[in-house]
Amino acid sequence: MDRPKQLDSSLVPTFIKYMSKVNTWTYKRTGGRIGGTWRVGAGFRKPVPTLLLDHIGRKSGKQFTIPLLYLRDGANTVIVASQGGLPKNPQWYYNLVAQPDTAIQIGKERIPVRARLADDSERDRLWPQLLELYADFASYQSWTERKIPVFVLEPRA
């Protein structure tokens, strides 16, 4: 599938940034009642659960929070660094690699987690489940040359 030319606009990262801020603000104030499901693209017909991920800027040291789609895998939570199929990994990817101990919020519950990249066999096992969750991940993968990273978030005591 050909990559939509609109994705190459310099406005796309800015749009993603500000929509994430609105979603995060709303999610926090409503405990996920609003903003807790993704209803865009494939999510319009099949809404996808959304969490809030905290991450620390590896250069700035500032805390950031972003909304992401997620999949449960036993006690673990799985997230995808797709960034809509853009050529580069999202900023939070690098922050999580540098500082893997963080927290997520699902609904009103905050959960301390340790993030790690799924290895190839684990990613191969999870990818079909992620496509079942949100079919647009397949399009995103076809639009970029990078292998879209998958993170496993393991609960910390």
Disulfide bonds with the S-S distance in Angstrom:
none
